[in-house]
Amino acid sequence: RKPKPGLLEDLVAELGLSREGSWMVGDTKSDIEAGQGAGLRTALLYPKTRCELCPLRDGPPLGKASPTVSGGSFREVVSALLAAPKSVL
């Protein structure tokens, strides 16, 4: 279970994915921690309707769990994913 990365690591291996080219997109800190634990780039979706995520809207650091990119809507996250440098981890 998250934030342990085991399921993501299994998925990467089963599908033969590149960790450097793969993303974990989630809406919680544990999603980001799991993605990072599996060696993936991470994206945080923080919908404006989820009050418990309000402190994340201005992008304050989450310590070791800071995502590679983030956004308040799926559209914002996809735009950030597409704009992210390929070498960012």
Biotite code that builds the C-alpha atoms (Angstrom):
import biotite.structure as struc

atoms = struc.array([
    struc.Atom([0.000, 0.000, 0.000], chain_id="A", res_id=1, res_name="ARG", atom_name="CA", element="C"),
    struc.Atom([1.079, 3.542, -0.657], chain_id="A", res_id=2, res_name="LYS", atom_name="CA", element="C"),
    struc.Atom([3.433, 5.119, 0.044], chain_id="A", res_id=3, res_name="PRO", atom_name="CA", element="C"),
    struc.Atom([5.338, 1.869, -0.432], chain_id="A", res_id=4, res_name="LYS", atom_name="CA", element="C"),
    struc.Atom([6.349, 1.612, -4.115], chain_id="A", res_id=5, res_name="PRO", atom_name="CA", element="C"),
    struc.Atom([5.937, -2.164, -4.562], chain_id="A", res_id=6, res_name="GLY", atom_name="CA", element="C"),
    struc.Atom([2.902, -2.114, -6.873], chain_id="A", res_id=7, res_name="LEU", atom_name="CA", element="C"),
    struc.Atom([4.442, 0.563, -9.064], chain_id="A", res_id=8, res_name="LEU", atom_name="CA", element="C"),
    struc.Atom([7.729, -1.326, -9.244], chain_id="A", res_id=9, res_name="GLU", atom_name="CA", element="C"),
    struc.Atom([5.829, -4.481, -10.272], chain_id="A", res_id=10, res_name="ASP", atom_name="CA", element="C"),
    struc.Atom([3.957, -2.557, -12.955], chain_id="A", res_id=11, res_name="LEU", atom_name="CA", element="C"),
    struc.Atom([7.140, -1.010, -14.347], chain_id="A", res_id=12, res_name="VAL", atom_name="CA", element="C"),
    struc.Atom([8.755, -4.455, -14.543], chain_id="A", res_id=13, res_name="ALA", atom_name="CA", element="C"),
    struc.Atom([5.676, -6.203, -15.993], chain_id="A", res_id=14, res_name="GLU", atom_name="CA", element="C"),
    struc.Atom([5.217, -3.619, -18.737], chain_id="A", res_id=15, res_name="LEU", atom_name="CA", element="C"),
    struc.Atom([8.934, -3.119, -19.371], chain_id="A", res_id=16, res_name="GLY", atom_name="CA", element="C"),
    struc.Atom([8.655, 0.621, -18.784], chain_id="A", res_id=17, res_name="LEU", atom_name="CA", element="C"),
    struc.Atom([11.501, 3.082, -18.469], chain_id="A", res_id=18, res_name="SER", atom_name="CA", element="C"),
    struc.Atom([11.484, 4.614, -14.987], chain_id="A", res_id=19, res_name="ARG", atom_name="CA", element="C"),
    struc.Atom([12.980, 7.827, -16.366], chain_id="A", res_id=20, res_name="GLU", atom_name="CA", element="C"),
    struc.Atom([10.188, 8.141, -18.913], chain_id="A", res_id=21, res_name="GLY", atom_name="CA", element="C"),
    struc.Atom([7.320, 7.153, -16.631], chain_id="A", res_id=22, res_name="SER", atom_name="CA", element="C"),
    struc.Atom([5.123, 9.236, -14.374], chain_id="A", res_id=23, res_name="TRP", atom_name="CA", element="C"),
    struc.Atom([3.063, 8.664, -11.251], chain_id="A", res_id=24, res_name="MET", atom_name="CA", element="C"),
    struc.Atom([0.164, 11.113, -11.237], chain_id="A", res_id=25, res_name="VAL", atom_name="CA", element="C"),
    struc.Atom([-1.702, 11.366, -7.966], chain_id="A", res_id=26, res_name="GLY", atom_name="CA", element="C"),
    struc.Atom([-3.672, 13.604, -5.680], chain_id="A", res_id=27, res_name="ASP", atom_name="CA", element="C"),
    struc.Atom([-2.080, 12.812, -2.315], chain_id="A", res_id=28, res_name="THR", atom_name="CA", element="C"),
    struc.Atom([1.328, 13.075, -0.703], chain_id="A", res_id=29, res_name="LYS", atom_name="CA", element="C"),
    struc.Atom([1.450, 9.270, -0.444], chain_id="A", res_id=30, res_name="SER", atom_name="CA", element="C"),
    struc.Atom([0.967, 9.013, -4.244], chain_id="A", res_id=31, res_name="ASP", atom_name="CA", element="C"),
    struc.Atom([4.006, 11.234, -4.735], chain_id="A", res_id=32, res_name="ILE", atom_name="CA", element="C"),
    struc.Atom([6.041, 9.281, -2.172], chain_id="A", res_id=33, res_name="GLU", atom_name="CA", element="C"),
    struc.Atom([5.152, 5.971, -3.864], chain_id="A", res_id=34, res_name="ALA", atom_name="CA", element="C"),
    struc.Atom([6.126, 7.310, -7.280], chain_id="A", res_id=35, res_name="GLY", atom_name="CA", element="C"),
    struc.Atom([9.418, 8.641, -6.008], chain_id="A", res_id=36, res_name="GLN", atom_name="CA", element="C"),
    struc.Atom([10.115, 5.382, -4.194], chain_id="A", res_id=37, res_name="GLY", atom_name="CA", element="C"),
    struc.Atom([9.681, 3.556, -7.508], chain_id="A", res_id=38, res_name="ALA", atom_name="CA", element="C"),
    struc.Atom([12.065, 5.992, -9.235], chain_id="A", res_id=39, res_name="GLY", atom_name="CA", element="C"),
    struc.Atom([9.354, 7.678, -11.317], chain_id="A", res_id=40, res_name="LEU", atom_name="CA", element="C"),
    struc.Atom([8.754, 11.316, -12.076], chain_id="A", res_id=41, res_name="ARG", atom_name="CA", element="C"),
    struc.Atom([5.716, 12.553, -10.179], chain_id="A", res_id=42, res_name="THR", atom_name="CA", element="C"),
    struc.Atom([2.814, 14.908, -10.756], chain_id="A", res_id=43, res_name="ALA", atom_name="CA", element="C"),
    struc.Atom([0.457, 16.182, -8.063], chain_id="A", res_id=44, res_name="LEU", atom_name="CA", element="C"),
    struc.Atom([-3.116, 17.035, -8.993], chain_id="A", res_id=45, res_name="LEU", atom_name="CA", element="C"),
    struc.Atom([-4.603, 19.270, -6.308], chain_id="A", res_id=46, res_name="TYR", atom_name="CA", element="C"),
    struc.Atom([-8.244, 19.994, -7.218], chain_id="A", res_id=47, res_name="PRO", atom_name="CA", element="C"),
    struc.Atom([-9.442, 23.303, -5.846], chain_id="A", res_id=48, res_name="LYS", atom_name="CA", element="C"),
    struc.Atom([-12.470, 21.562, -4.319], chain_id="A", res_id=49, res_name="THR", atom_name="CA", element="C"),
    struc.Atom([-10.349, 19.440, -1.955], chain_id="A", res_id=50, res_name="ARG", atom_name="CA", element="C"),
    struc.Atom([-9.820, 21.623, 1.094], chain_id="A", res_id=51, res_name="CYS", atom_name="CA", element="C"),
    struc.Atom([-7.240, 19.329, 2.678], chain_id="A", res_id=52, res_name="GLU", atom_name="CA", element="C"),
    struc.Atom([-4.991, 20.097, -0.296], chain_id="A", res_id=53, res_name="LEU", atom_name="CA", element="C"),
    struc.Atom([-5.447, 23.886, -0.064], chain_id="A", res_id=54, res_name="CYS", atom_name="CA", element="C"),
    struc.Atom([-1.982, 24.428, 1.469], chain_id="A", res_id=55, res_name="PRO", atom_name="CA", element="C"),
    struc.Atom([-0.434, 22.849, -1.652], chain_id="A", res_id=56, res_name="LEU", atom_name="CA", element="C"),
    struc.Atom([-2.010, 25.231, -4.144], chain_id="A", res_id=57, res_name="ARG", atom_name="CA", element="C"),
    struc.Atom([0.795, 27.775, -4.015], chain_id="A", res_id=58, res_name="ASP", atom_name="CA", element="C"),
    struc.Atom([3.389, 25.058, -4.379], chain_id="A", res_id=59, res_name="GLY", atom_name="CA", element="C"),
    struc.Atom([4.991, 24.959, -0.927], chain_id="A", res_id=60, res_name="PRO", atom_name="CA", element="C"),
    struc.Atom([7.566, 22.213, -0.684], chain_id="A", res_id=61, res_name="PRO", atom_name="CA", element="C"),
    struc.Atom([6.472, 18.817, 0.611], chain_id="A", res_id=62, res_name="LEU", atom_name="CA", element="C"),
    struc.Atom([9.970, 17.959, 1.745], chain_id="A", res_id=63, res_name="GLY", atom_name="CA", element="C"),
    struc.Atom([11.253, 14.794, 0.104], chain_id="A", res_id=64, res_name="LYS", atom_name="CA", element="C"),
    struc.Atom([7.783, 14.290, -1.396], chain_id="A", res_id=65, res_name="ALA", atom_name="CA", element="C"),
    struc.Atom([7.829, 17.404, -3.575], chain_id="A", res_id=66, res_name="SER", atom_name="CA", element="C"),
    struc.Atom([6.409, 16.426, -6.980], chain_id="A", res_id=67, res_name="PRO", atom_name="CA", element="C"),
    struc.Atom([8.207, 17.012, -10.264], chain_id="A", res_id=68, res_name="THR", atom_name="CA", element="C"),
    struc.Atom([5.197, 19.020, -11.486], chain_id="A", res_id=69, res_name="VAL", atom_name="CA", element="C"),
    struc.Atom([1.789, 19.964, -10.101], chain_id="A", res_id=70, res_name="SER", atom_name="CA", element="C"),
    struc.Atom([-1.456, 21.635, -11.076], chain_id="A", res_id=71, res_name="GLY", atom_name="CA", element="C"),
    struc.Atom([-4.947, 22.421, -9.875], chain_id="A", res_id=72, res_name="GLY", atom_name="CA", element="C"),
    struc.Atom([-6.693, 20.715, -12.790], chain_id="A", res_id=73, res_name="SER", atom_name="CA", element="C"),
    struc.Atom([-6.037, 17.746, -15.031], chain_id="A", res_id=74, res_name="PHE", atom_name="CA", element="C"),
    struc.Atom([-5.406, 20.152, -17.907], chain_id="A", res_id=75, res_name="ARG", atom_name="CA", element="C"),
    struc.Atom([-2.760, 22.020, -15.871], chain_id="A", res_id=76, res_name="GLU", atom_name="CA", element="C"),
    struc.Atom([-1.042, 18.761, -14.887], chain_id="A", res_id=77, res_name="VAL", atom_name="CA", element="C"),
    struc.Atom([-0.974, 17.485, -18.482], chain_id="A", res_id=78, res_name="VAL", atom_name="CA", element="C"),
    struc.Atom([0.476, 20.796, -19.674], chain_id="A", res_id=79, res_name="SER", atom_name="CA", element="C"),
    struc.Atom([3.154, 20.610, -16.988], chain_id="A", res_id=80, res_name="ALA", atom_name="CA", element="C"),
    struc.Atom([3.937, 16.976, -17.890], chain_id="A", res_id=81, res_name="LEU", atom_name="CA", element="C"),
    struc.Atom([4.383, 17.863, -21.535], chain_id="A", res_id=82, res_name="LEU", atom_name="CA", element="C"),
    struc.Atom([6.600, 20.838, -20.668], chain_id="A", res_id=83, res_name="ALA", atom_name="CA", element="C"),
    struc.Atom([8.805, 18.980, -18.159], chain_id="A", res_id=84, res_name="ALA", atom_name="CA", element="C"),
    struc.Atom([12.377, 18.314, -19.249], chain_id="A", res_id=85, res_name="PRO", atom_name="CA", element="C"),
    struc.Atom([12.906, 14.645, -20.032], chain_id="A", res_id=86, res_name="LYS", atom_name="CA", element="C"),
    struc.Atom([15.877, 14.460, -17.674], chain_id="A", res_id=87, res_name="SER", atom_name="CA", element="C"),
    struc.Atom([14.004, 15.711, -14.582], chain_id="A", res_id=88, res_name="VAL", atom_name="CA", element="C"),
    struc.Atom([13.645, 13.155, -11.789], chain_id="A", res_id=89, res_name="LEU", atom_name="CA", element="C"),
])
